[in-house]
């Protein structure tokens, strides 16, 4: 059986977006499915991690075509559209508005037509049993939808994030008309796809209004996390976050609580370290400064995945920050699954009854504290700190094996076969 996977993110892309399908491709052949990957030739990735190229399985067919990306012109030092930007200038706001309202569903829309033309010809000469598109960017789904309509091939749409309720849409100043267009596109994709996959139960529940064949396959962890040796723990009481912190994820409540603990317990200040690894929003940096925590802050720029795994195993406590948006309960960041097997307690600022909270509870790896629950947050930090002082700050993992990438790929293989047969 052969499948065509349409994805924008592919090595040397860095970040969490590339991991999901790189790992699926790695294991699909173990279940009798040959993947063919279609991706971009000259992508404008936010971050790159060339070490991930080494993880691409040998012998995989990879098709690449050039893409015209307006983001190359919209993203400059003076005109930034990244959600990391705080208090954007008038020019930046204008560019964000243009990006959100004139590039629907996203700035990769100009890749749709040439991709359809290229893949239509390719698939007639090299037929596949199924097409899988993964987004964001959600333009990938529009490529697959047109191929399904023209060739009648089975199609599975994988939503790593929703389209209409994508958390950073709020920063793009979308007009009501644009919001309606995006919602209509999402609905059409959901209704047209033979099957839909997504990463959380909350998103799946919403999608099932439009397609009864919706499955949840979470993100996960792979062998490199298990094989990386457990490094000596940080000597400081380190609260470590790995990955991007956009404005929407800034945990202002955490900075306020830490400031309060320092004032009440001066000895706590001697041990505290806030370690943020990756791109951090200006909002976050300013809130840290305003609460007098700069002296406790350690910033590490974006690093290769393998090094990130080492750092998270050295942390005393791992921070998980879910964006504070309307649909936060359904957001399960990809980072949580590698956190799970790092053998460090996880402190999540997230809905206490959301999907991420359920995962932490069921695996006995940490706790999720609501965005405004300062009392519980303070108690939890002091509890972790006391265990740190007593050298007993550990976790006892439960039922994490189901999140291994190979186990997840087995689920995917069953869905693919059920769709085709």
N, C-alpha and C positions, 0 to 999 in steps of 0.2 A: 504494500500500500504506500502511496506517495502523497505528500501534502505540500502545498505552497504556503509559506509563511511570509506575510507582508508586514514589515516592521521598519520604522524609521531608526530606532535605536539599535545599534549593532557595534561591536568593537571596531574602532577604538573608543567608542563612546564610553564615558564613565558615568558614575551615579547609579541609582537604583533602577532606572528605567530599562537598562540593558540586561539586567540580571535574569529576569523572568524567562525570556525566550532564548537567551543563550543557554540556560540550564535545560529547558525543555528540549532544545535541539540536541544537546549533549546526550540525553537519555532516550529519545524517541526510538532510535534504532534498536534498542534493547527490547522493544515491544512490537517489532515488525513493521515499523513505520519509517519511511525514508523522507527526511525533510529537505525541501528546497527553499532557500532563503532569498527573498527579494528585498533589497535595501538601497540606501542612497550611496552615491559614489563620492560626493563632496559635501557631506553634511556640515551644518553649522552648530556643532555640539557645544553646549555650555561648558562642559568639562570633558576631558579625555583621560583614559586609562589604558595605555598601550599594552599593559601586561595582560589584559583580558583577551587580546588577540590569540594568545597561547592556549586559551581554553576552547577555541573553535575546533570541533572534531575534524579529524583528517577525512578527506574524501567527500565532504559535504559540498553540494552545488550551491554556490552563492552568486546571485545575479545582482548587478549594480547598474544603476542609471543615474545620470546627473540630475540635480535639482536646482531650481531657481528659488532662492530663499530671500524674501524681503527683509527678514530679520537681520541679514548682513548689513542692511542699510539703516534699519530701525534701531539696532543695538550698537551704539558707539559710546565712547566715554561721556559725551555730552548729551546723548539721546538714549537713555536706558529704558528698556521696557520690562526689565526683570522685576519680579515681585519682591526682590530683596531691597529695592530702592525705597527710601523713606522720604516723604515730603517732596515728590517729584516736581521739577520746574514746570513752567507752562509748556515748554517745548516737549518735555517728557510726557506730560499729561496728554498733549495733542497726539503724540506718536502712539501712546497706549490706546487712545480712543480710535485712531485709524486702524491699528492692529486688531482691536476687538470687533469693530463694526464693519470693516471693509474686507477682512480676510476671514471668511466664514467657511468652514468651522475653525480654521486656524491658518497660520501663515505658510503652511505646506500645501495649500490648495492647488498651487500651480504645478504640482507633481502629479495630480490626478489624471489629467488627460493624456500626457505622454506615457504614463505608466500603464494606463488601460490599453493604449495602442501597442506598446511593447509586449505586454503580457498576453494580450489576445493572440498575437502572432506566435509567441513562445508556446502557449498552452495548446494551440492547434497542432504544433509539431511535437510537443512534449506534454501530453495530457497528465493531469493529476487527479486523484480521487476526491480531494477536498482543498479548499482555500481557507486559510486562517488569517484574519487581520487583527492587529493589536494596536490599541490607542490609549492615551494620546501619543502623538497627534492623531485626531480622529479622522483626518483626511484619508488615513489608511483604510478605514472602513468604506469610504466612498469609492475607492479603487476596487475593493473586493465586491461591493454591491453591483457595480457596473459589469464586472466580469461574470457575476452570477446571472445577471439579466441577459447578457449576450451569449454566454456559453452554457448556461444551465448547470454549472458545476455547484456542488454542495459548498456551503459557506458557514464558518463559525466565526463570530465576532467576539473578540476578547477585549473587555473594558477594564483596564487597570485603574481607571478613574471614570466617573460618569462624564457625560458630555454637557448636558444642560446645567448640572449642579457642580461643575468642576470648581474647586474651592477658590482658585485665583481669578475666576471670571469677575468677581466683585471689584477687582482692581482695574478692570479694563473699561469701566464706564459704558457698559453695554446699553444701548437704547432698548426700549420695550419691543420694537420691531425686530431687532437683532435677537433678543432673547427668545422671541416667538419662532424665529427662523431656526435657531439652534435646537430648540425643543422639537420642532417638526422634523428636522433632520434626524435627531436621535430616535424619535418614535419610528420613523421610516426604516432606519437601520435595524432596530429591534424587531420590527414586524417582518422584515424581508429576510433576515438571517435565518438559516435552518436551525441554528443553535446559538446560544449566547453564554459566554463565560465571564465571570467577574470575580473580584477578590474578597468580597465581604457579604455577609448575610443581609445587611441593611440595603445595600445596593441591589442585590438580587431580588429582594422583596418588591422594590420599586419597579424593577424591570419586568417582573412577572405580570404586570398589568398589560404588557404588550406582547409577551412571548412566553408561552408556558414552558418552553424548553430552556430554562436558565439554570446553569450550574455554578457552584462556587468552587473555585480552586484558588486557594490562598497563595501568596508568595511563600518562600521557604528558605532553608539553609542548605549548603552543600558540603562536600567533604573537606574543602580547604579550611572551613571554620573548625571542624573537628580535628584536623591534622595539625593545625597551628598549636604549638606548645603553649601551655598555660604559663605566661610570663609572671615574674614577681609583681605583686600588686603595688600600686602607687603608695608611697609612704604617706602622702597627704590623704585627707578625706575628700577624694575626688568625685565630683559630680560631672560625668562625661557625656557629651552628646556627639554622636557621629553623624555627619551629613548636613544638608542644607537646612538653615533656619530662616524661612521667609517671614515677612512681617506678620502674617496671620498666625504663625506658630510661636510668636514671642511670649514666653511665660512670665509676664509681668508679676503675677502673683508669687512666683518662685523667688524673684529678686527681692520683693518686699518682705517675704517670710525670712529669707536668709539675712537680710538687714536687721530684722527684728531679733533673730536668734543671736546674732553677733552682739547686739546691744545688751541683751539679757545674759549672755554667756560668753564673756570675753575670751575664755580659753578655746572656744569653738573656732574663733578667728585664727588661732595659731595653726589649726589643722586644715582649714577649708581650702579647696582648690576647685574652681569652675573651669573645666576643660571643654572648649568648643572646637570641634574638628570639622573643617569644611567652610563653605560660604555662609556668612552670618549677616542678617539684615541690619541696616543702620538703626532701625527701631530698637532692636535687641541691644546693640552696643550702647546706645544712648540711655536706655533704661538701666543697664548695668552700671553705667557711670553715674546716673542720677541717684542711685541707691547706695553709692559709695563702695561698690564691689570691685572696682577696677584692679585693686591690689591683689585680688584673689583670682583674677581671670588669666587663663592661659589660652591663647589662640593658636591653632595649627591650621594652615591652609589645606586645601583639598589634597588628599594623598591617595596613593594606589590602594586598591581594595585589600590586598594582603596585609599592608601596614595598618589599615584601619581595623582589621580583625585583631591584630596584636594589641592595639591600643584599647579596644573595648574589653579585652580579657584582662588588661591591667587595671581597669577602673575599679574603684570601690563601689560606686553606684552608677548605673547607666540611665541617662535621661531619655525619655521618649516623649516627644512633643507633637501632639496632634493639632492641626490648625483649628483655631477657634472660629468656626463657620457654622452655618445653619445645619448642615448635614454631617457634622463631626462624628456622630455616633457610628456612621458607616465607614469611616476612614481607618484603614489598617495599613500603616506605613510598612514598606518592605523591610525596613531595618529591624523591625521587631523580631523577626524570625532568626536572624543571626544573633541578636541579643540573647534569645532564649537559650542558646547552647554555649554562651560565653561564661556560664557559671557565675554570673554576677547579678545581684538584685536589680530589678528594673523599677524606676520611679517614673510613672507616666502622668503627664498633665493632659487629661483626656476625659471624655464622658465616663462616669463610673459604671454606667450600664451599657456602654457601647461595645462594639465588636472587639476592639483591642483589649478592653477590660476583661472580657470573657476569656480571651486567649491567655492573658496573664494569670487569671485565677485558675483556669483548668490545668495550666502547666506549673503552677506554684512558683512562678518566677518573679512576681512583683505585684504592684498595686497601681490602679488607675485612680487619680484624684481629680474631681471636677474642677473646672476652670476657676470657680469662685470659692472653693472650700479651703480657705486659709488655715482653719483650725486643724483639720485632718492632715493637711500638708505639713504643718509645723510638727505635729506629733510624730508623723512618719519619719521625717528627717532626723529628729532627735532620737528616735528609736534606732534608726540605721547608724547614727553617729555613736550611740552607746555600744552597739554591737561592734563597730569598728574599733573603739577603744579597748574592748574586751577581746579583740581578735577572733570574733565569732560571726562576722558578717559573711554569710554564705547562703546558698540556695540549694534545695533538693529538687531536681528536675522531675517532672511527671509528664508522661504521655507526649513527649516532643517528637518522637520518631515519625509521626504522621506528617510532619512538616518537612521531612527530607525531600530534596528535589526529585529524587528517583521515585519515591512514593507518590508524589504529586504528578509526575509524568505518567505513571501508571494510570492514575485517574483520568488524565487527559487522553491517553490512548484509548481507553474505553469509550469516552465521549466521541472521539473521532470515528471509531469503528461503528458505534451506534448511529452516528449521523450518516455515514456512507452506506451502510448495509440496510 
